[in-house]
Amino acid sequence: MKRKNKSEQPARKRKKKELISEIIQFLNDNPNKQYNYKQISAALEVSDEERRTTLRYVLDKMRDDELLLETQRGKYKANNRNPVLEGRFERRSNGKNFFVPNDDANIVYISERNAMNAMNGDIVRIQMFAKRRRTETEGEVIEILERADARFVGTLQVQKDFGFLVLDSRILANDIFIPKGNLKGGKTGDKAVVEIVEWPERASNPIGKVLDVLGEAGDNTTEMHAILAQYGLPYEYPKNVEEAAEKILAGITPEEIAKREDMRNTFTMTIDPADAKDFDDALSIKELSPTTWEIGVHIADVTHYVKPGDIIDEETQKRATSIYLVDRTIPMLPERLSNELCSLRPNEDKLCFSVIFEMNEKGHVLKHRIAKTVINSDVRMAYEDAQKIIDTEKGDNSKQVLIMNNLAKQLRERRFANGAIGFERHEVSFNLDEKGKPLGVYFTEMREANHLIEEFMLLANRTVAEGVGKVEANKKAKTFVYRIHDLPDPEKLETLNTFILKFGHKIRTSGSNKQIAQSFNALFDAVKDRPEENLVETIAIKTMAKAVYTTRNVGHYGLAFDYYTHFTSPIRRYPDMMVHRLLSAYMDNKKSADQEEIEALCLHSSDMELVATRAERDSIKYKQVEFMADKIGQVFDGVISGVTEWGVYVEVKENKCEGMIPIRELDDDFYELDEKNYRLIGRRTKREYRLGQELQIEVARANLERKQLDFVLAN
């Protein structure tokens, strides 16, 4: 093999030093921006393959030496950080705590001895340590600026004169010590919510007091309330708010009806889940000619009853959303409103905010109007009832259902032709006994009856958003609430494509928005009913931006709408109530609302939606573990759904329950994580466990407190 000429080596080093200087200069010239490898390569005019390889190496080394910051995977910015930083503290039970700086730069490792007893979520100030070669970036908490809500959920263990809270989560390394006088009657085995009141500097355990005893661990209601409490979500409705709702008069006065468009004689129906009680939308249909129909989308007029700033509005705003656990709904509104006054129950006069369309047989909207109305629903249908009519073309009210379904199908076809993406996951549901114990698992999927309702709700939401947001070029739109979904990150698309190629699939990573969207739909069609279906869909959805509420409209990529909002579910979403109020004000020619105020409410609503989703997922996970708890030793077919350095996650095919095979159980070799290729690979045998691989597992352990299933390889 040819040896390198000695004179080449200093030249190579000089090249790297020059490259480092060029990179630092470029990033310092653009201190507030972040760039990926390709952008840096183009800016420095690095074109030949050898220099590109060198550039990749230099960027990695500069990141490790903290000459630059990797703000997210593959994106870099100048390192202008002060050695004293402010940000959020994230606690871990293994002592590997982290500090997340406000400037979204690299996280900093904080050992337990340097944590100053900071709690998870605290806003802190840290002092950075000098960077040591080949070590993590470290720091020390020097001041706690703002305490997070230090409340924890766990199980009590009570002694004669004191007790401890053993946490459900893995946030603290030590249990919480509770003096006898702070136990609030809690006894061993009770689930409780505990607040930390003190953490003496030299004490290993924080000191707390019981805020609420939830009940006996293992009881279904106790465990569901514990999940809500873990996320700081309400599990009871305040009595004073319920009392205020009870005082609202039920009748509709002739004066109120006179202000509205009276549609009580137009055929109207609701289609909802069979167990629903809060019907917040209804559809009406009236034939105008053999080829044109008037279709009304009628939404419960919640804001007629709930006024800005009243006690009900304050509670509703704080909650921001209803929460749907596996066995119960935690309503945003008091039940007096959600299930009675505002619910569009059949054969009752109800106040609505409506979008009324004149449509032809092709599903084209010829014109529309938005109006406050009064309706009287003729029929309450479950989705199954409507689907039976669609399948058989028979039954009561079949003519109306079939006409609306035909119009909805054409709306849907055009939406997908314009670039909408078909995100449709199978939802996991449970057959529960009277005590909440899961007897079986089943999956719900969207059918034509669901799509019928969906398309008209989408049409109403889009129409309302366009009505406010779509203005002439020289005019500024009034402040409004939009539901936006940003474009996918190109690098995430590349990563997704690399992953799905392992299953023989691919997507477009460049081209028009419409072309990329159509390639996603083609992917979803290709994986349907294949072993990797759920896995590929999950990863694909994670590639997408998160839909959020904001006053700054950028359109909704997934729906292929330039303008979109949420108008159709004010019983269960606070942003819909905001939209109703803004729309009503603008219809009365009132001035634009304060953007900062509305934006703050949008941010809060987006945050609460995310927290509620996490709680809902935890409740599903709990029931999955409970369902598998009596199946210890049984063997199931599964698919590897996640690969980490501590083991592989496996999803059982028949019930989608997910558990882990810990790395210690793979004892035939020393396995290392190959993150790039989503696999664990044996150092000696080269045996691999890769994402999407099918295998048989045996259920080994089920830990309900941790919501955790442990599997081992079968045989």
C-alpha positions as CSV (number, residue, x, y, z in Angstrom):
1,M,0.0,0.0,0.0
2,K,1.4,3.4,-0.9
3,R,2.5,5.5,2.1
4,K,1.5,9.2,2.2
5,N,4.2,11.6,1.4
6,K,5.2,13.4,4.6
7,S,4.8,16.8,2.9
8,E,1.1,15.9,2.3
9,Q,0.1,15.7,6.0
10,P,0.8,19.3,7.0
11,A,-1.0,20.3,3.9
12,R,-4.1,18.2,4.9
13,K,-3.9,19.8,8.4
14,R,-3.7,23.2,6.9
15,K,-6.8,22.5,4.8
16,K,-8.8,21.5,7.9
17,K,-7.6,24.6,9.8
18,E,-8.6,26.8,6.9
19,L,-12.0,25.1,6.7
20,I,-12.6,25.6,10.4
21,S,-11.8,29.3,10.1
22,E,-14.1,29.6,7.0
23,I,-16.9,27.9,8.8
24,I,-16.5,30.0,12.0
25,Q,-16.4,33.2,9.8
26,F,-19.5,32.2,7.9
27,L,-21.5,31.3,11.0
28,N,-20.4,34.5,12.9
29,D,-21.5,36.6,9.9
30,N,-25.0,35.0,10.3
31,P,-25.2,34.6,14.1
32,N,-29.0,34.1,14.4
33,K,-29.4,31.6,11.6
34,Q,-28.8,27.8,11.5
35,Y,-27.5,25.9,8.5
36,N,-27.3,22.3,7.4
37,Y,-24.3,20.6,5.8
38,K,-25.5,21.3,2.3
39,Q,-26.1,25.0,2.9
40,I,-22.6,25.4,4.5
41,S,-21.1,23.4,1.7
42,A,-22.7,25.7,-0.9
43,A,-21.8,28.9,1.0
44,L,-18.1,27.8,1.2
45,E,-18.2,26.6,-2.4
46,V,-17.1,23.1,-1.4
47,S,-17.8,21.0,-4.4
48,D,-15.4,18.1,-4.8
49,E,-16.1,14.9,-2.9
50,E,-12.8,14.8,-1.0
51,R,-13.4,18.3,0.5
52,R,-17.1,17.4,1.2
53,T,-15.9,14.4,3.2
54,T,-13.4,16.6,5.1
55,L,-16.2,19.2,5.7
56,R,-18.4,16.5,7.3
57,Y,-15.6,15.4,9.6
58,V,-14.7,19.0,10.5
59,L,-18.3,19.9,11.4
60,D,-18.6,16.8,13.7
61,K,-15.3,17.7,15.4
62,M,-16.2,21.4,15.8
63,R,-19.5,20.3,17.3
64,D,-17.7,17.9,19.8
65,D,-15.3,20.7,20.7
66,E,-18.2,23.2,20.9
67,L,-16.7,25.5,18.4
68,L,-20.2,25.5,16.9
69,L,-23.6,24.4,18.1
70,E,-25.8,21.6,16.6
71,T,-29.2,23.0,17.3
72,Q,-31.0,20.0,16.0
73,R,-29.8,16.9,14.1
74,G,-27.7,18.1,11.2
75,K,-28.2,21.9,11.7
76,Y,-25.5,24.2,13.0
77,K,-25.1,27.8,14.2
78,A,-22.4,30.0,15.7
79,N,-21.5,29.3,19.4
80,N,-21.8,32.7,21.0
81,R,-22.9,31.4,24.3
82,N,-22.0,32.9,27.6
83,P,-20.5,30.5,30.2
84,V,-23.5,31.5,32.4
85,L,-26.8,30.4,30.8
86,E,-30.5,30.5,31.7
87,G,-33.0,27.8,30.7
88,R,-35.1,24.8,31.8
89,F,-33.9,22.0,34.1
90,E,-34.9,18.4,33.2
91,R,-34.6,15.9,35.9
92,R,-33.9,12.1,35.5
93,S,-34.1,9.4,38.2
94,N,-30.7,8.0,37.1
95,G,-29.0,11.3,38.0
96,K,-28.4,12.1,34.4
97,N,-30.1,15.5,34.5
98,F,-30.1,18.0,31.7
99,F,-30.3,21.7,31.2
100,V,-32.0,23.0,28.1
101,P,-30.9,26.6,27.3
102,N,-33.3,29.3,26.2
103,D,-31.3,29.8,23.0
104,D,-32.3,26.2,21.8
105,A,-28.6,25.2,21.6
106,N,-27.0,22.0,22.8
107,I,-28.3,20.6,26.1
108,V,-25.9,20.5,29.0
109,Y,-25.4,17.5,31.4
110,I,-25.9,18.3,35.1
111,S,-24.9,15.7,37.6
112,E,-27.0,15.2,40.7
113,R,-24.2,16.7,42.9
114,N,-24.3,19.9,40.8
115,A,-28.1,20.1,40.5
116,M,-28.8,22.3,43.7
117,N,-31.9,20.2,44.2
118,A,-33.5,21.8,41.1
119,M,-36.8,20.2,40.1
120,N,-38.1,19.0,36.7
121,G,-39.2,22.1,34.7
122,D,-37.5,24.7,37.0
123,I,-36.0,27.7,35.3
124,V,-32.4,27.9,36.4
125,R,-29.1,29.7,35.8
126,I,-26.1,27.5,35.3
127,Q,-22.3,27.9,35.1
128,M,-20.7,26.0,32.3
129,F,-17.7,23.9,33.0
130,A,-14.6,24.0,30.8
131,K,-15.0,21.5,28.0
132,R,-13.0,18.3,28.4
133,R,-12.0,16.3,25.4
134,R,-14.4,13.4,24.6
135,T,-16.8,14.2,27.4
136,E,-20.3,15.5,27.6
137,T,-20.8,19.3,28.0
138,E,-21.3,19.8,31.8
139,G,-22.5,22.6,34.0
140,E,-23.6,23.4,37.5
141,V,-26.9,25.0,38.7
142,I,-26.0,28.2,40.5
143,E,-29.4,29.7,40.9
144,I,-33.0,28.6,40.7
145,L,-34.9,31.4,39.1
146,E,-38.4,30.0,38.9
147,R,-39.9,26.9,40.5
148,A,-42.1,24.6,38.4
149,D,-45.2,23.2,39.9
150,A,-43.5,20.5,42.0
151,R,-46.4,18.1,42.2
152,F,-46.0,14.4,41.9
153,V,-48.2,11.3,41.7
154,G,-47.3,8.0,43.3
155,T,-48.2,5.3,45.9
156,L,-48.0,6.0,49.6
157,Q,-46.0,3.9,52.0
158,V,-46.9,4.9,55.6
159,Q,-45.0,4.2,58.8
160,K,-45.9,5.2,62.4
161,D,-44.7,8.8,62.3
162,F,-44.1,9.5,58.6
163,G,-44.6,8.2,55.1
164,F,-43.0,8.2,51.6
165,L,-44.4,8.7,48.2
166,V,-43.1,6.2,45.7
167,L,-43.4,7.9,42.3
168,D,-45.1,6.5,39.3
169,S,-42.8,8.4,37.0
170,R,-39.0,8.3,36.8
171,I,-38.4,11.9,37.4
172,L,-36.9,11.7,40.9
173,A,-34.1,9.3,42.0
174,N,-35.4,9.3,45.6
175,D,-38.9,9.0,47.2
176,I,-40.6,12.0,48.7
177,F,-40.5,12.1,52.6
178,I,-43.9,13.1,54.1
179,P,-44.2,14.0,57.8
180,K,-47.2,12.4,59.6
181,G,-49.0,15.7,59.8
182,N,-48.9,16.1,56.0
183,L,-50.4,12.8,55.1
184,K,-54.0,14.0,54.9
185,G,-55.3,10.6,56.0
186,G,-53.5,8.7,53.3
187,K,-52.5,5.1,54.1
188,T,-50.2,2.5,52.6
189,G,-51.3,1.5,49.1
190,D,-53.2,4.8,48.4
191,K,-52.4,6.8,45.2
192,A,-51.8,10.4,46.1
193,V,-50.9,13.8,44.7
194,V,-48.0,15.3,46.7
195,E,-46.4,18.7,46.5
196,I,-42.7,19.2,47.5
197,V,-42.6,22.0,50.1
198,E,-38.8,21.8,51.0
199,W,-35.6,20.1,49.9
200,P,-32.9,20.8,52.5
201,E,-29.5,21.2,51.0
202,R,-27.9,18.2,52.6
203,A,-31.0,15.9,52.5
204,S,-31.2,13.1,50.0
205,N,-35.1,13.1,50.0
206,P,-37.3,16.1,49.3
207,I,-40.0,16.8,51.9
208,G,-43.6,16.9,50.7
209,K,-47.3,17.2,51.8
210,V,-50.3,15.3,50.4
211,L,-52.6,17.5,48.4
212,D,-55.2,14.8,47.5
213,V,-55.7,11.1,48.1
214,L,-56.9,9.6,44.9
215,G,-57.9,6.2,46.2
216,E,-56.6,2.7,46.3
217,A,-53.9,1.8,43.8
218,G,-55.2,-0.5,41.1
219,D,-58.7,0.8,41.3
220,N,-59.7,1.9,37.7
221,T,-61.0,5.4,38.6
222,T,-58.0,6.0,40.9
223,E,-55.6,5.1,38.1
224,M,-57.3,7.3,35.5
225,H,-57.3,10.2,37.9
226,A,-53.6,9.5,38.6
227,I,-52.8,9.8,34.9
228,L,-54.6,13.2,34.8
229,A,-52.9,14.4,38.0
230,Q,-49.5,13.4,36.6
231,Y,-50.0,15.9,33.8
232,G,-51.6,18.6,36.0
233,L,-55.0,18.0,34.3
234,P,-58.3,18.4,36.2
235,Y,-60.1,15.2,37.2
236,E,-63.0,17.0,39.0
237,Y,-65.2,19.9,38.0
238,P,-65.2,22.9,40.4
239,K,-68.5,23.0,42.3
240,N,-68.9,26.7,41.9
241,V,-68.6,26.4,38.1
242,E,-71.1,23.6,37.9
243,E,-73.5,25.7,40.1
244,A,-73.1,28.7,37.7
245,A,-74.0,26.4,34.8
246,E,-77.1,25.1,36.6
247,K,-78.4,28.6,36.9
248,I,-78.5,29.2,33.1
249,L,-82.1,29.2,31.9
250,A,-82.9,26.4,29.5
251,G,-85.6,28.1,27.4
252,I,-85.2,30.0,24.2
253,T,-87.1,33.2,24.1
254,P,-89.2,34.4,21.1
255,E,-87.0,37.5,21.1
256,E,-83.9,35.4,20.6
257,I,-85.5,33.3,17.8
258,A,-86.6,36.5,16.1
259,K,-82.9,37.5,15.8
260,R,-82.0,34.3,14.0
261,E,-82.7,32.4,10.8
262,D,-85.4,29.9,11.7
263,M,-84.4,26.5,10.2
264,R,-86.6,24.3,12.5
265,N,-88.6,23.1,9.5
266,T,-85.6,22.0,7.5
267,F,-84.7,18.3,7.7
268,T,-81.7,18.1,10.1
269,M,-79.8,15.1,11.5
270,T,-76.8,14.4,13.7
271,I,-74.3,11.5,13.1
272,D,-72.0,10.7,16.0
273,P,-70.4,7.8,17.9
274,A,-73.0,5.4,19.4
275,D,-72.1,6.4,23.0
276,A,-71.8,10.2,22.4
277,K,-73.8,12.6,24.6
278,D,-72.4,15.9,23.4
279,F,-73.7,16.5,19.8
280,D,-72.0,19.7,18.8
281,D,-72.7,19.5,15.0
282,A,-75.7,18.7,12.8
283,L,-76.3,18.6,9.0
284,S,-79.5,19.8,7.3
285,I,-80.5,19.2,3.7
286,K,-83.1,20.8,1.5
287,E,-83.7,20.2,-2.2
288,L,-83.7,23.5,-4.2
289,S,-83.9,21.8,-7.7
290,P,-83.3,18.3,-9.1
291,T,-79.6,19.2,-9.3
292,T,-79.0,21.6,-6.4
293,W,-79.3,21.3,-2.6
294,E,-78.9,23.5,0.4
295,I,-76.7,21.9,2.9
296,G,-76.4,23.4,6.4
297,V,-73.6,22.8,8.8
298,H,-75.0,23.7,12.2
299,I,-72.7,24.1,15.2
300,A,-73.8,24.5,18.8
301,D,-73.8,28.2,19.8
302,V,-71.9,27.7,23.0
303,T,-70.8,31.4,23.2
304,H,-74.5,32.4,23.5
305,Y,-74.4,30.9,27.0
306,V,-70.7,31.3,28.0
307,K,-69.7,35.0,28.1
308,P,-66.1,36.2,28.0
309,G,-64.6,36.5,31.5
310,D,-67.4,34.8,33.4
311,I,-66.6,32.0,35.8
312,I,-67.5,29.3,33.3
313,D,-65.4,30.9,30.6
314,E,-62.4,31.2,32.9
315,E,-62.5,27.5,33.7
316,T,-63.1,26.5,30.1
317,Q,-60.2,28.7,28.9
318,K,-57.9,27.1,31.5
319,R,-58.9,23.5,30.4
320,A,-58.9,24.5,26.6
321,T,-60.0,21.0,25.6
322,S,-62.0,18.0,26.6
323,I,-59.9,14.9,27.4
324,Y,-60.8,11.5,26.1
325,L,-59.4,8.6,28.2
326,V,-60.2,5.0,27.4
327,D,-63.2,4.8,29.7
328,R,-64.3,8.4,30.3
329,T,-64.5,11.9,29.0
330,I,-63.2,14.8,31.1
331,P,-65.4,17.6,29.6
332,M,-64.1,21.1,28.9
333,L,-67.6,22.5,29.7
334,P,-69.8,21.6,32.6
335,E,-72.2,18.8,31.7
336,R,-75.2,21.1,32.0
337,L,-73.9,22.8,28.9
338,S,-72.1,20.0,27.0
339,N,-74.7,17.3,27.4
340,E,-77.9,19.4,27.8
341,L,-78.2,23.0,26.8
342,C,-75.7,23.0,23.9
343,S,-76.0,19.4,22.8
344,L,-78.1,19.2,19.5
345,R,-80.4,16.5,20.7
346,P,-83.3,15.4,18.5
347,N,-86.7,17.0,18.8
348,E,-85.4,20.0,20.8
349,D,-85.0,23.6,19.7
350,K,-81.3,24.5,19.7
351,L,-79.3,27.7,19.0
352,C,-76.6,27.3,16.4
353,F,-73.9,29.1,14.5
354,S,-74.3,27.8,10.9
355,V,-72.6,27.8,7.5
356,I,-75.2,27.1,4.8
357,F,-74.1,26.0,1.3
358,E,-75.9,25.9,-2.0
359,M,-74.3,23.0,-3.8
360,N,-74.8,21.3,-7.2
361,E,-74.7,17.6,-8.0
362,K,-70.9,17.7,-8.5
363,G,-70.3,18.9,-5.0
364,H,-69.3,22.4,-6.1
365,V,-70.3,25.3,-3.7
366,L,-72.4,27.8,-5.7
367,K,-72.7,30.2,-2.8
368,H,-72.8,30.2,1.0
369,R,-73.9,32.3,3.9
370,I,-73.0,32.3,7.6
371,A,-75.8,32.9,10.1
372,K,-77.0,32.5,13.7
373,T,-79.8,30.0,13.5
374,V,-82.3,28.0,15.5
375,I,-82.7,24.3,14.5
376,N,-84.7,21.3,15.6
377,S,-82.9,18.0,14.8
378,D,-85.2,15.3,13.3
379,V,-82.9,12.3,13.7
380,R,-80.0,11.2,15.9
381,M,-77.9,8.5,14.1
382,A,-74.8,6.6,15.2
383,Y,-72.1,6.2,12.6
384,E,-73.0,2.5,12.3
385,D,-76.6,3.5,11.4
386,A,-75.5,5.8,8.6
387,Q,-73.0,3.3,7.3
388,K,-75.7,0.7,7.0
389,I,-77.8,3.0,4.9
390,I,-74.7,3.8,2.7
391,D,-74.0,0.0,2.3
392,T,-77.6,-1.1,1.6
393,E,-79.1,2.1,0.1
394,K,-82.1,1.3,2.3
395,G,-83.7,2.6,5.5
396,D,-85.4,5.6,7.0
397,N,-84.0,8.9,5.7
398,S,-81.8,7.0,3.2
399,K,-82.5,9.6,0.4
400,Q,-81.0,12.4,2.5
401,V,-78.0,10.3,3.7
402,L,-77.1,9.1,0.2
403,I,-77.3,12.6,-1.3
404,M,-75.0,14.0,1.4
405,N,-72.7,11.1,1.1
406,N,-72.4,11.5,-2.7
407,L,-71.6,15.2,-2.2
408,A,-69.0,14.4,0.5
409,K,-67.3,11.8,-1.7
410,Q,-66.8,14.5,-4.4
411,L,-65.5,17.0,-1.9
412,R,-63.0,14.4,-0.7
413,E,-61.9,13.4,-4.1
414,R,-61.1,17.0,-5.0
415,R,-59.3,17.6,-1.8
416,F,-56.9,14.7,-2.4
417,A,-56.5,15.7,-6.0
418,N,-55.3,19.1,-4.7
419,G,-52.7,17.5,-2.5
420,A,-54.3,16.5,0.8
421,I,-52.6,13.7,2.8
422,G,-54.6,10.7,4.1
423,F,-53.5,10.4,7.7
424,E,-55.7,7.7,9.0
425,R,-54.5,5.5,11.9
426,H,-56.4,2.6,13.4
427,E,-57.5,3.8,16.9
428,V,-57.1,1.3,19.7
429,S,-60.2,0.7,21.8
430,F,-61.1,-1.6,24.6
431,N,-64.1,-3.8,25.7
432,L,-64.3,-3.0,29.4
433,D,-66.2,-4.7,32.2
434,E,-68.2,-2.7,34.8
435,K,-65.0,-2.2,36.8
436,G,-63.0,-0.9,33.9
437,K,-61.0,-4.1,33.4
438,P,-60.1,-4.6,29.7
439,L,-61.7,-7.9,28.3
440,G,-60.6,-7.3,24.7
441,V,-58.9,-5.0,22.3
442,Y,-60.4,-3.8,19.0
443,F,-59.6,-1.2,16.4
444,T,-61.8,1.5,15.0
445,E,-61.3,2.8,11.4
446,M,-62.8,5.6,9.4
447,R,-65.5,4.5,7.0
448,E,-67.8,6.5,4.5
449,A,-70.2,7.6,7.3
450,N,-67.2,9.1,9.1
451,H,-65.9,10.8,6.0
452,L,-69.4,12.2,5.3
453,I,-69.3,14.2,8.5
454,E,-65.6,15.0,8.2
455,E,-65.8,16.5,4.7
456,F,-68.7,18.9,5.6
457,M,-66.9,19.9,8.8
458,L,-63.7,20.6,6.8
459,L,-65.7,22.6,4.3
460,A,-67.3,24.7,7.0
461,N,-63.9,25.3,8.8
462,R,-62.2,26.3,5.6
463,T,-65.1,28.6,4.5
464,V,-65.0,30.4,7.9
465,A,-61.2,30.9,7.7
466,E,-61.3,32.2,4.2
467,G,-64.1,34.6,5.0
468,V,-62.0,36.4,7.5
469,G,-58.4,35.7,6.3
470,K,-58.8,36.0,2.5
471,V,-58.7,39.8,1.8
472,E,-57.7,41.9,-1.1
473,A,-53.9,42.4,-1.7
474,N,-53.8,45.9,-0.3
475,K,-55.8,45.1,2.8
476,K,-54.8,43.6,6.1
477,A,-56.9,40.7,7.5
478,K,-58.4,41.1,10.9
479,T,-56.9,39.0,13.8
480,F,-58.2,35.5,13.7
481,V,-57.5,31.9,15.0
482,Y,-56.0,29.6,12.4
483,R,-55.3,25.9,12.6
484,I,-52.0,25.6,10.7
485,H,-49.8,22.7,9.6
486,D,-46.4,23.7,8.2
487,L,-44.5,22.1,5.4
488,P,-42.4,19.0,6.3
489,D,-38.6,19.5,7.0
490,P,-36.6,18.4,3.9
491,E,-34.0,16.6,6.1
492,K,-36.7,14.7,7.9
493,L,-38.1,13.6,4.5
494,E,-34.7,12.3,3.5
495,T,-34.4,10.4,6.8
496,L,-37.9,8.9,6.3
497,N,-37.0,7.9,2.8
498,T,-33.8,6.2,4.0
499,F,-35.8,4.3,6.6
500,I,-38.7,3.1,4.3
501,L,-36.2,2.0,1.6
502,K,-35.4,-0.9,3.9
503,F,-39.0,-2.1,3.4
504,G,-38.9,-1.5,-0.4
505,H,-40.8,1.7,-0.3
506,K,-39.9,5.3,-1.2
507,I,-41.3,8.8,-1.2
508,R,-40.5,12.0,-3.1
509,T,-38.3,14.3,-1.1
510,S,-38.4,17.2,-3.6
511,G,-40.9,18.7,-6.0
512,S,-44.1,20.5,-5.4
513,N,-46.1,20.2,-2.2
514,K,-48.8,18.4,-4.2
515,Q,-46.3,15.9,-5.6
516,I,-44.8,15.1,-2.1
517,A,-48.3,14.8,-0.6
518,Q,-49.3,12.3,-3.3
519,S,-46.2,10.3,-2.7
520,F,-47.2,10.0,1.0
521,N,-50.6,8.8,0.0
522,A,-49.0,6.2,-2.3
523,L,-46.8,5.1,0.6
524,F,-49.9,4.6,2.9
525,D,-51.6,2.6,0.2
526,A,-48.5,0.5,-0.4
527,V,-48.1,-0.5,3.3
528,K,-51.8,-1.2,3.9
529,D,-52.3,-4.6,5.6
530,R,-48.6,-5.2,5.5
531,P,-46.6,-6.1,8.8
532,E,-44.8,-2.7,8.7
533,E,-48.1,-0.7,8.2
534,N,-48.4,0.8,11.7
535,L,-44.6,1.4,12.0
536,V,-44.2,3.2,8.7
537,E,-47.3,5.3,9.3
538,T,-46.1,6.3,12.8
539,I,-42.7,7.3,11.5
540,A,-44.2,9.2,8.6
541,I,-46.5,11.1,10.9
542,K,-43.6,12.0,13.1
543,T,-41.9,13.5,10.0
544,M,-44.6,16.0,9.7
545,A,-44.9,19.3,11.5
546,K,-47.3,19.5,14.4
547,A,-50.6,21.2,13.7
548,V,-51.1,24.2,16.0
549,Y,-53.3,27.2,16.7
550,T,-52.0,30.7,15.8
551,T,-53.0,34.1,14.5
552,R,-50.2,33.9,11.8
553,N,-51.6,31.9,8.9
554,V,-49.4,29.7,6.8
555,G,-52.0,27.3,5.6
556,H,-52.6,23.7,6.4
557,Y,-50.3,21.4,4.4
558,G,-51.9,18.1,5.4
559,L,-55.3,19.2,4.2
560,A,-54.0,21.2,1.2
561,F,-55.9,24.3,2.4
562,D,-54.6,27.9,2.2
563,Y,-56.9,28.9,5.0
564,Y,-58.2,26.7,7.8
565,T,-59.6,27.1,11.3
566,H,-61.5,25.1,14.0
567,F,-65.2,26.3,14.1
568,T,-67.1,23.0,14.4
569,S,-66.5,21.7,17.9
570,P,-67.0,24.5,20.5
571,I,-68.2,22.0,23.1
572,R,-64.8,20.3,23.3
573,R,-62.3,22.9,22.1
574,Y,-61.7,26.4,23.3
575,P,-60.2,27.7,20.0
576,D,-63.6,27.0,18.4
577,M,-65.3,29.2,21.0
578,M,-62.7,31.9,20.2
579,V,-63.5,31.6,16.5
580,H,-67.2,31.9,17.2
581,R,-66.7,35.1,19.2
582,L,-64.3,36.7,16.6
583,L,-66.6,35.8,13.7
584,S,-69.6,37.1,15.5
585,A,-67.8,40.4,16.2
586,Y,-66.6,40.8,12.6
587,M,-70.1,40.1,11.2
588,D,-71.2,43.1,13.4
589,N,-68.3,45.2,11.8
590,K,-66.4,45.5,15.0
591,K,-62.7,46.3,15.0
592,S,-59.9,43.7,14.9
593,A,-59.2,41.9,18.1
594,D,-55.8,42.3,19.9
595,Q,-53.4,40.0,18.2
596,E,-51.1,39.4,21.2
597,E,-54.0,38.5,23.4
598,I,-55.4,36.0,20.9
599,E,-52.0,34.6,20.1
600,A,-51.4,33.9,23.8
601,L,-54.7,32.0,24.0
602,C,-53.7,30.1,20.8
603,L,-50.4,29.1,22.4
604,H,-52.1,27.9,25.6
605,S,-54.6,25.9,23.6
606,S,-51.9,24.2,21.5
607,D,-50.0,23.3,24.7
608,M,-53.1,21.9,26.4
609,E,-54.0,19.9,23.4
610,L,-50.5,18.3,23.5
611,V,-50.7,17.5,27.2
612,A,-54.2,16.0,26.8
613,T,-52.9,13.8,24.0
614,R,-50.2,12.5,26.3
615,A,-52.7,11.7,29.0
616,E,-54.9,9.9,26.5
617,R,-52.0,7.8,25.3
618,D,-51.0,7.0,28.9
619,S,-54.5,5.7,29.6
620,I,-54.3,3.5,26.5
621,K,-50.9,2.3,27.5
622,Y,-52.2,1.5,31.0
623,K,-55.1,-0.6,29.7
624,Q,-52.7,-2.4,27.3
625,V,-50.5,-3.4,30.2
626,E,-53.5,-4.4,32.2
627,F,-54.8,-6.4,29.3
628,M,-51.5,-8.3,29.0
629,A,-51.0,-8.8,32.7
630,D,-52.7,-12.1,32.8
631,K,-50.9,-13.4,29.7
632,I,-47.5,-13.8,31.3
633,G,-45.7,-16.7,29.6
634,Q,-47.9,-16.6,26.5
635,V,-46.2,-16.3,23.0
636,F,-47.3,-13.7,20.4
637,D,-46.2,-12.6,16.9
638,G,-44.7,-9.1,17.0
639,V,-42.9,-6.5,15.0
640,I,-39.9,-4.4,16.2
641,S,-41.3,-0.9,16.6
642,G,-38.3,0.8,18.2
643,V,-34.6,0.3,18.6
644,T,-32.6,1.8,21.5
645,E,-29.3,1.2,23.3
646,W,-31.2,-0.3,26.2
647,G,-33.3,-2.7,24.2
648,V,-35.8,-3.2,21.4
649,Y,-39.5,-2.3,21.5
650,V,-41.9,-4.8,20.0
651,E,-45.5,-4.3,19.0
652,V,-47.8,-7.4,19.2
653,K,-49.5,-7.8,15.9
654,E,-52.9,-8.9,17.1
655,N,-53.6,-6.2,19.7
656,K,-50.9,-3.5,19.1
657,C,-49.7,-3.7,22.7
658,E,-46.1,-2.6,22.9
659,G,-43.4,-3.9,25.2
660,M,-39.7,-4.0,25.4
661,I,-37.1,-6.8,25.2
662,P,-34.4,-5.3,27.5
663,I,-30.8,-5.5,26.2
664,R,-29.9,-7.8,29.1
665,E,-32.2,-10.5,27.7
666,L,-30.2,-10.5,24.4
667,D,-27.5,-12.4,26.2
668,D,-26.0,-14.4,23.3
669,D,-23.7,-11.5,22.3
670,F,-22.8,-7.9,23.1
671,Y,-25.2,-5.8,21.1
672,E,-24.4,-2.3,19.9
673,L,-26.8,0.3,18.6
674,D,-26.4,1.2,14.9
675,E,-28.6,4.4,15.1
676,K,-28.2,5.2,11.4
677,N,-29.6,1.9,10.3
678,Y,-32.2,1.5,13.1
679,R,-30.8,-1.8,14.4
680,L,-28.9,-3.5,17.2
681,I,-26.0,-5.6,15.9
682,G,-24.1,-8.3,17.8
683,R,-20.4,-7.6,18.0
684,R,-19.4,-11.3,17.6
685,T,-22.3,-13.0,15.8
686,K,-23.3,-10.0,13.7
687,R,-26.9,-11.0,14.5
688,E,-29.2,-8.0,14.2
689,Y,-32.5,-6.8,15.4
690,R,-33.8,-4.1,13.1
691,L,-36.8,-1.8,13.0
692,G,-39.8,-3.6,11.3
693,Q,-38.4,-7.1,11.8
694,E,-40.9,-9.8,12.7
695,L,-40.3,-12.1,15.6
696,Q,-42.0,-14.1,18.3
697,I,-42.0,-12.8,21.9
698,E,-43.1,-14.2,25.2
699,V,-44.7,-11.9,27.8
700,A,-42.3,-11.8,30.8
701,R,-43.5,-9.0,33.1
702,A,-46.3,-6.4,33.3
703,N,-45.7,-3.4,35.6
704,L,-48.9,-1.3,35.9
705,E,-47.3,1.5,37.9
706,R,-44.7,2.1,35.2
707,K,-47.2,1.3,32.4
708,Q,-44.5,-1.0,31.2
709,L,-44.4,-4.5,29.5
710,D,-41.3,-6.6,29.4
711,F,-40.9,-9.3,26.7
712,V,-38.3,-11.9,26.1
713,L,-37.6,-13.7,22.8
714,A,-39.8,-16.8,22.5
715,N,-37.8,-20.1,22.6
